[in-house]
Amino acid sequence: MTRKVIDVDDVLANFYLAMCRKFNKPYISTDIWEVKWIGEVFDQVMNDEEFWENLPVLSPPESITFDFDFYLTAMPPQMQKARARWLQKNGYPDKPLIVSNEKTKFCLKNDIQVIIDDKPTTVKEAAQEGIIAFQFVPYYYPENRMYQGVKIIRHLDEVTQILKENEK
Ligand SMILES: [Mg+2]
């Protein structure tokens, strides 16, 4: 059984939509890693438990059709409890929630073979270290920005399908 980690923001939770709503910005298709205003206002949500606890769902729990070992998220550490409540109240599997900015390192240290994340630099780095990296691409992320060195997916169930294919 391969050990897997799954990211939360912009994979399970629609962080981008929550930010657009809170700061009254248009919910347009965009490279969320390049949006200037998000970086400028991020300070204002860093300690806002209500914000983290009420993010809209992007991928519902039913879409996770595989077993996994950890939620691996790079959020503000002080919001970890709010995130745990979000996962619980939206019906996600009960798994350990790890907050880390060094996701590849975490995977290597903890014998993780598969990472599912939306951040291009994260999946790229993980792939370079030999981890099976899936770039989850939210529908608000333009297709031409996908990083091509990794497996691109738009529904979490594709992880199950692709891993099955690999085993054949
Ligand atoms: Mg993310």
py3Dmol code that shows the C-alpha trace and the ligand (Angstrom):
import py3Dmol

protein = """\
ATOM      1  CA  MET A   1       0.000   0.000   0.000  1.00  0.00           C
ATOM      2  CA  THR A   2       1.458   3.342  -0.987  1.00  0.00           C
ATOM      3  CA  ARG A   3       1.493   5.972   1.725  1.00  0.00           C
ATOM      4  CA  LYS A   4      -0.158   9.183   0.645  1.00  0.00           C
ATOM      5  CA  VAL A   5      -0.592  12.782   1.769  1.00  0.00           C
ATOM      6  CA  ILE A   6      -3.258  15.180   0.620  1.00  0.00           C
ATOM      7  CA  ASP A   7      -3.258  18.976   0.717  1.00  0.00           C
ATOM      8  CA  VAL A   8      -6.298  20.948   1.877  1.00  0.00           C
ATOM      9  CA  ASP A   9      -6.402  24.496   0.435  1.00  0.00           C
ATOM     10  CA  ASP A  10      -7.519  24.522  -3.208  1.00  0.00           C
ATOM     11  CA  VAL A  11      -7.724  20.727  -3.210  1.00  0.00           C
ATOM     12  CA  LEU A  12     -10.372  19.904  -0.601  1.00  0.00           C
ATOM     13  CA  ALA A  13     -11.300  23.450   0.434  1.00  0.00           C
ATOM     14  CA  ASN A  14     -12.001  26.348  -1.891  1.00  0.00           C
ATOM     15  CA  PHE A  15      -9.638  28.832  -0.287  1.00  0.00           C
ATOM     16  CA  TYR A  16      -9.642  31.055  -3.356  1.00  0.00           C
ATOM     17  CA  LEU A  17     -13.426  31.470  -3.360  1.00  0.00           C
ATOM     18  CA  ALA A  18     -13.392  32.254   0.367  1.00  0.00           C
ATOM     19  CA  MET A  19     -10.816  34.985  -0.243  1.00  0.00           C
ATOM     20  CA  CYS A  20     -12.795  36.437  -3.170  1.00  0.00           C
ATOM     21  CA  ARG A  21     -15.926  36.568  -1.008  1.00  0.00           C
ATOM     22  CA  LYS A  22     -14.212  38.075   2.010  1.00  0.00           C
ATOM     23  CA  PHE A  23     -12.396  40.775   0.057  1.00  0.00           C
ATOM     24  CA  ASN A  24     -15.105  41.390  -2.503  1.00  0.00           C
ATOM     25  CA  LYS A  25     -13.044  40.360  -5.509  1.00  0.00           C
ATOM     26  CA  PRO A  26     -14.327  38.759  -8.727  1.00  0.00           C
ATOM     27  CA  TYR A  27     -14.177  34.961  -8.746  1.00  0.00           C
ATOM     28  CA  ILE A  28     -12.283  34.799 -12.026  1.00  0.00           C
ATOM     29  CA  SER A  29     -10.138  32.060 -13.509  1.00  0.00           C
ATOM     30  CA  THR A  30      -6.587  32.872 -12.546  1.00  0.00           C
ATOM     31  CA  ASP A  31      -3.220  31.541 -11.467  1.00  0.00           C
ATOM     32  CA  ILE A  32      -3.867  31.821  -7.749  1.00  0.00           C
ATOM     33  CA  TRP A  33      -0.141  31.606  -7.010  1.00  0.00           C
ATOM     34  CA  GLU A  34       0.412  34.813  -8.962  1.00  0.00           C
ATOM     35  CA  VAL A  35      -2.479  36.911  -7.630  1.00  0.00           C
ATOM     36  CA  LYS A  36      -1.031  39.992  -5.977  1.00  0.00           C
ATOM     37  CA  TRP A  37      -4.023  40.960  -3.853  1.00  0.00           C
ATOM     38  CA  ILE A  38      -4.110  37.590  -2.056  1.00  0.00           C
ATOM     39  CA  GLY A  39      -0.580  38.114  -0.774  1.00  0.00           C
ATOM     40  CA  GLU A  40      -1.409  41.659   0.266  1.00  0.00           C
ATOM     41  CA  VAL A  41      -4.464  40.768   2.381  1.00  0.00           C
ATOM     42  CA  PHE A  42      -3.372  37.365   3.677  1.00  0.00           C
ATOM     43  CA  ASP A  43      -2.357  38.915   7.014  1.00  0.00           C
ATOM     44  CA  GLN A  44      -6.014  39.734   7.620  1.00  0.00           C
ATOM     45  CA  VAL A  45      -7.124  36.088   7.625  1.00  0.00           C
ATOM     46  CA  MET A  46      -4.092  34.606   9.355  1.00  0.00           C
ATOM     47  CA  ASN A  47      -5.772  34.644  12.750  1.00  0.00           C
ATOM     48  CA  ASP A  48      -9.386  34.472  11.649  1.00  0.00           C
ATOM     49  CA  GLU A  49     -10.659  31.113  12.894  1.00  0.00           C
ATOM     50  CA  GLU A  50     -14.094  31.738  11.477  1.00  0.00           C
ATOM     51  CA  PHE A  51     -12.618  32.167   8.003  1.00  0.00           C
ATOM     52  CA  TRP A  52     -10.744  28.845   8.122  1.00  0.00           C
ATOM     53  CA  GLU A  53     -13.621  27.005   9.693  1.00  0.00           C
ATOM     54  CA  ASN A  54     -16.086  28.058   7.024  1.00  0.00           C
ATOM     55  CA  LEU A  55     -14.222  27.604   3.752  1.00  0.00           C
ATOM     56  CA  PRO A  56     -16.448  26.291   0.951  1.00  0.00           C
ATOM     57  CA  VAL A  57     -15.894  22.661  -0.014  1.00  0.00           C
ATOM     58  CA  LEU A  58     -14.072  22.170  -3.336  1.00  0.00           C
ATOM     59  CA  SER A  59     -13.621  18.362  -3.401  1.00  0.00           C
ATOM     60  CA  PRO A  60     -16.183  16.616  -1.193  1.00  0.00           C
ATOM     61  CA  PRO A  61     -15.081  13.671   0.970  1.00  0.00           C
ATOM     62  CA  GLU A  62     -16.795  11.258  -1.444  1.00  0.00           C
ATOM     63  CA  SER A  63     -14.234  12.213  -4.092  1.00  0.00           C
ATOM     64  CA  ILE A  64     -11.405  10.716  -2.028  1.00  0.00           C
ATOM     65  CA  THR A  65     -11.718   7.154  -3.293  1.00  0.00           C
ATOM     66  CA  PHE A  66      -8.372   5.980  -1.894  1.00  0.00           C
ATOM     67  CA  ASP A  67      -6.842   5.505   1.501  1.00  0.00           C
ATOM     68  CA  PHE A  68      -4.312   8.085   2.650  1.00  0.00           C
ATOM     69  CA  ASP A  69      -2.171   8.763   5.685  1.00  0.00           C
ATOM     70  CA  PHE A  70      -1.993  12.498   6.408  1.00  0.00           C
ATOM     71  CA  TYR A  71      -3.497  15.826   5.546  1.00  0.00           C
ATOM     72  CA  LEU A  72      -0.436  17.939   4.744  1.00  0.00           C
ATOM     73  CA  THR A  73      -1.121  21.646   4.753  1.00  0.00           C
ATOM     74  CA  ALA A  74       1.032  24.782   4.733  1.00  0.00           C
ATOM     75  CA  MET A  75      -1.466  27.015   6.516  1.00  0.00           C
ATOM     76  CA  PRO A  76      -0.809  29.374   9.475  1.00  0.00           C
ATOM     77  CA  PRO A  77      -0.013  26.909  12.313  1.00  0.00           C
ATOM     78  CA  GLN A  78      -2.220  28.744  14.807  1.00  0.00           C
ATOM     79  CA  MET A  79      -5.253  27.879  12.605  1.00  0.00           C
ATOM     80  CA  GLN A  80      -4.661  24.135  12.787  1.00  0.00           C
ATOM     81  CA  LYS A  81      -7.542  23.541  15.199  1.00  0.00           C
ATOM     82  CA  ALA A  82      -9.960  25.511  13.029  1.00  0.00           C
ATOM     83  CA  ARG A  83      -8.866  23.352  10.087  1.00  0.00           C
ATOM     84  CA  ALA A  84      -9.388  20.150  12.058  1.00  0.00           C
ATOM     85  CA  ARG A  85     -12.924  21.341  12.857  1.00  0.00           C
ATOM     86  CA  TRP A  86     -13.519  22.143   9.174  1.00  0.00           C
ATOM     87  CA  LEU A  87     -12.440  18.629   8.131  1.00  0.00           C
ATOM     88  CA  GLN A  88     -14.625  17.052  10.780  1.00  0.00           C
ATOM     89  CA  LYS A  89     -17.747  19.087  10.153  1.00  0.00           C
ATOM     90  CA  ASN A  90     -17.568  18.509   6.410  1.00  0.00           C
ATOM     91  CA  GLY A  91     -17.276  14.750   6.837  1.00  0.00           C
ATOM     92  CA  TYR A  92     -13.648  14.133   5.819  1.00  0.00           C
ATOM     93  CA  PRO A  93     -11.824  10.987   7.015  1.00  0.00           C
ATOM     94  CA  ASP A  94     -10.231  11.161  10.436  1.00  0.00           C
ATOM     95  CA  LYS A  95      -6.495  11.338   9.657  1.00  0.00           C
ATOM     96  CA  PRO A  96      -3.621  13.223  11.267  1.00  0.00           C
ATOM     97  CA  LEU A  97      -3.351  16.865  10.171  1.00  0.00           C
ATOM     98  CA  ILE A  98       0.217  18.027   9.628  1.00  0.00           C
ATOM     99  CA  VAL A  99       1.108  21.695   9.155  1.00  0.00           C
ATOM    100  CA  SER A 100       4.388  22.112   7.314  1.00  0.00           C
ATOM    101  CA  ASN A 101       6.053  24.407   4.819  1.00  0.00           C
ATOM    102  CA  GLU A 102       8.520  21.693   3.879  1.00  0.00           C
ATOM    103  CA  LYS A 103       6.240  19.147   2.303  1.00  0.00           C
ATOM    104  CA  THR A 104       8.844  17.232   0.295  1.00  0.00           C
ATOM    105  CA  LYS A 105      11.018  16.870   3.386  1.00  0.00           C
ATOM    106  CA  PHE A 106       8.039  15.616   5.377  1.00  0.00           C
ATOM    107  CA  CYS A 107       7.283  13.018   2.699  1.00  0.00           C
ATOM    108  CA  LEU A 108      10.869  11.784   2.522  1.00  0.00           C
ATOM    109  CA  LYS A 109      11.170  11.555   6.298  1.00  0.00           C
ATOM    110  CA  ASN A 110       7.864   9.745   6.737  1.00  0.00           C
ATOM    111  CA  ASP A 111       8.107   7.218   3.924  1.00  0.00           C
ATOM    112  CA  ILE A 112       5.359   8.860   1.860  1.00  0.00           C
ATOM    113  CA  GLN A 113       5.240   7.743  -1.795  1.00  0.00           C
ATOM    114  CA  VAL A 114       2.356   9.874  -3.094  1.00  0.00           C
ATOM    115  CA  ILE A 115       1.579  13.575  -2.717  1.00  0.00           C
ATOM    116  CA  ILE A 116      -1.564  15.321  -3.960  1.00  0.00           C
ATOM    117  CA  ASP A 117      -1.268  19.111  -3.981  1.00  0.00           C
ATOM    118  CA  ASP A 118      -2.311  22.055  -6.123  1.00  0.00           C
ATOM    119  CA  LYS A 119       0.845  24.123  -5.773  1.00  0.00           C
ATOM    120  CA  PRO A 120       3.016  23.790  -8.888  1.00  0.00           C
ATOM    121  CA  THR A 121       6.335  24.299  -7.084  1.00  0.00           C
ATOM    122  CA  THR A 122       5.385  21.739  -4.421  1.00  0.00           C
ATOM    123  CA  VAL A 123       4.508  18.956  -6.858  1.00  0.00           C
ATOM    124  CA  LYS A 124       7.499  19.790  -9.018  1.00  0.00           C
ATOM    125  CA  GLU A 125       9.892  19.561  -6.086  1.00  0.00           C
ATOM    126  CA  ALA A 126       8.314  16.342  -4.821  1.00  0.00           C
ATOM    127  CA  ALA A 127       8.484  14.759  -8.301  1.00  0.00           C
ATOM    128  CA  GLN A 128      12.159  15.652  -8.525  1.00  0.00           C
ATOM    129  CA  GLU A 129      12.739  13.725  -5.293  1.00  0.00           C
ATOM    130  CA  GLY A 130      11.071  10.642  -6.732  1.00  0.00           C
ATOM    131  CA  ILE A 131       7.702  11.033  -5.011  1.00  0.00           C
ATOM    132  CA  ILE A 132       4.648  10.254  -7.162  1.00  0.00           C
ATOM    133  CA  ALA A 133       3.232  13.758  -7.450  1.00  0.00           C
ATOM    134  CA  PHE A 134      -0.315  14.642  -8.478  1.00  0.00           C
ATOM    135  CA  GLN A 135      -1.089  18.255  -9.278  1.00  0.00           C
ATOM    136  CA  PHE A 136      -4.732  18.787  -8.432  1.00  0.00           C
ATOM    137  CA  VAL A 137      -5.928  21.559 -10.730  1.00  0.00           C
ATOM    138  CA  PRO A 138      -9.007  23.453  -9.502  1.00  0.00           C
ATOM    139  CA  TYR A 139     -11.360  24.555 -12.262  1.00  0.00           C
ATOM    140  CA  TYR A 140     -10.429  28.181 -11.575  1.00  0.00           C
ATOM    141  CA  TYR A 141      -6.803  27.510 -12.462  1.00  0.00           C
ATOM    142  CA  PRO A 142      -6.053  28.031 -16.162  1.00  0.00           C
ATOM    143  CA  GLU A 143      -4.993  24.953 -18.082  1.00  0.00           C
ATOM    144  CA  ASN A 144      -1.901  26.542 -19.578  1.00  0.00           C
ATOM    145  CA  ARG A 145      -0.368  26.942 -16.110  1.00  0.00           C
ATOM    146  CA  MET A 146      -0.277  23.260 -15.293  1.00  0.00           C
ATOM    147  CA  TYR A 147       3.145  21.881 -14.599  1.00  0.00           C
ATOM    148  CA  GLN A 148       3.763  19.083 -17.072  1.00  0.00           C
ATOM    149  CA  GLY A 149       6.349  17.035 -15.166  1.00  0.00           C
ATOM    150  CA  VAL A 150       3.695  15.616 -12.861  1.00  0.00           C
ATOM    151  CA  LYS A 151       0.374  13.828 -13.125  1.00  0.00           C
ATOM    152  CA  ILE A 152      -2.378  16.388 -13.675  1.00  0.00           C
ATOM    153  CA  ILE A 153      -5.750  15.587 -12.113  1.00  0.00           C
ATOM    154  CA  ARG A 154      -9.040  17.468 -11.784  1.00  0.00           C
ATOM    155  CA  HIS A 155     -10.976  14.928  -9.718  1.00  0.00           C
ATOM    156  CA  LEU A 156      -9.401  13.159  -6.764  1.00  0.00           C
ATOM    157  CA  ASP A 157     -10.678   9.792  -7.975  1.00  0.00           C
ATOM    158  CA  GLU A 158      -8.148  10.038 -10.803  1.00  0.00           C
ATOM    159  CA  VAL A 159      -5.513   9.163  -8.166  1.00  0.00           C
ATOM    160  CA  THR A 160      -7.157   5.769  -7.694  1.00  0.00           C
ATOM    161  CA  GLN A 161      -7.462   5.239 -11.445  1.00  0.00           C
ATOM    162  CA  ILE A 162      -3.881   6.220 -12.239  1.00  0.00           C
ATOM    163  CA  LEU A 163      -2.314   4.229  -9.402  1.00  0.00           C
ATOM    164  CA  LYS A 164      -4.305   1.191 -10.545  1.00  0.00           C
ATOM    165  CA  GLU A 165      -2.988   1.635 -14.083  1.00  0.00           C
ATOM    166  CA  ASN A 166       0.568   1.905 -12.723  1.00  0.00           C
ATOM    167  CA  GLU A 167       0.226  -1.378 -10.883  1.00  0.00           C
ATOM    168  CA  LYS A 168      -0.733  -3.296 -14.016  1.00  0.00           C
TER     169      LYS A 168
END
"""
ligand_1 = """\
1
MG
Mg -3.044 23.955 -1.604
"""
view = py3Dmol.view(width=600, height=400)
view.addModel(protein, "pdb")
view.setStyle({"model": 0}, {"cartoon": {"style": "trace"}})
view.addModel(ligand_1, "xyz")
view.setStyle({"model": 1}, {"stick": {}})
view.zoomTo()
view.show()
